[in-house]
Amino acid sequence: AQQPWPTVRQDLQRTGQALTNVTTGDWTASGFGGVAVTSPSIGPDGNIFLGREDDAGATALLKFDPVDGSEITQGTLQGTPAGEPVITNNYVFVATIESGGQARLEIFDLSLNPVGSVALNLSASAIDIVLSAPAVDAGNQRAYVTAGQNTTSNSDKLVALDYSTPNDPNRAWKASVGSVSSGTFIATPVPNEGPLTDGILAAGRDGELRAVSFDGTTTNTLPEPSAADALQTPAVAADGTIYLMTSTAESGSTLYSISNDGSTQNWNQSFSNPATAPVVGPDEVVHFAVTSGIISFDATVHARNSSDGSEKWTRTYTGRVEIPPVVDGSGSVYASISSGGSSPQLVRIGSGGAEEWIRSVGSSSVPGFSGLALAADRTVY
């Protein structure tokens, strides 16, 4: 059966791909005591989960009914969530940073009762400031989080957390994933299998992609890209190919196709403006968006052939696309367009590049999108 959207970009490979076709929903949930600070995730029963922060800075995890958008319940978080909630093994996992600068993993049951939490304990001499969403591997009952602190003397870390006893999780190991540069973005880890990349793909703020073994004892730095600009979260296709986007406002962006063993760069394509992370459709077509402009913006949604990176199609819209698009089972692409002064829009582009529909979402007072999720009942949130 079709699985829901339980984690960042649907699966541990971060493909951004659902196995079903999708239609838009017909309700709006608003005014729930603050602003959404995460993308939505969808649980096994279709309920929607997201993180919220109110005007006083208090944070909570919310659960919504998919039928009418009503709030079912909420659970209090110890800190500000970093990325989407992740639902697996009938638990909800959220990585948070407390006001004092301590990163931790919090675990809830599906009714949002707190079950357990564990601090990452990177270093007592510094403050945790950047944190990825967790990658939760149900098979070995480990959650992986990448985190960094406010000093260049402490390297960014990939931390493995053992939740085999959910009410008493513990840190299994931590591994360095690069020295700290001027970057402010940390990619979400991606579990993978391959001769060089057998383990967790992790990127810190030094522009290198690393593969850390599942026991944390071995770290291999992939030869490509080398000392690149900020790395987005990679996507791993069904054939094992790794797709990785480097992107900064100053240097533009480059999309890399890397062999699963990490040793070979198949191809790369560069763009003069920043881009989203890539996603991979059911036909192995790679999708992403590039946004250009300073005061006014144009966003171009790309479809690239996986064999050589050549262009399959593009569509350009007025506004910005700042989060990765998502893809349904028919190969249609969904992109969120934010434009100052007008309502954000959601567009669906068919697998051949033709626009199938576009609709306004929210109002001009809504700054933009936190993220998209595609449900098993063909609804897009």
Secondary structure, 3 states (H helix, E strand, C coil): CCCCCCCCCCCCCCCCECCCCCEECCCCCCCCCCEECCCCEECCCCCEEEEEECCCCCEEEEEECCCCCCEEEEEECCCEECCCCEEECCEEEEEEECCCCCEEEEEEECCCCEEEEEECCCCCCCCEEEECCCEEECCCCEEEEEEEECCCCCCCEEEEEECCCCCCCEEEEEEECCCCCCCCCCCCCEEECCCCCCEEEEECCCCCEEEECCCCCCEEECCCCCCCCCECCCEECCCCCEEEEEEECCCEEEEEEECCCCCCEEEEEEECCCECCCEECCCCCEEEEEEEECCCEEEEEEEECCCCCCEEEEEEEECECCCCCEECCCCCEEEEEECCCCCCEEEEECCCCCEEEEEECCCCCCCCCCCCCECCCCEEC
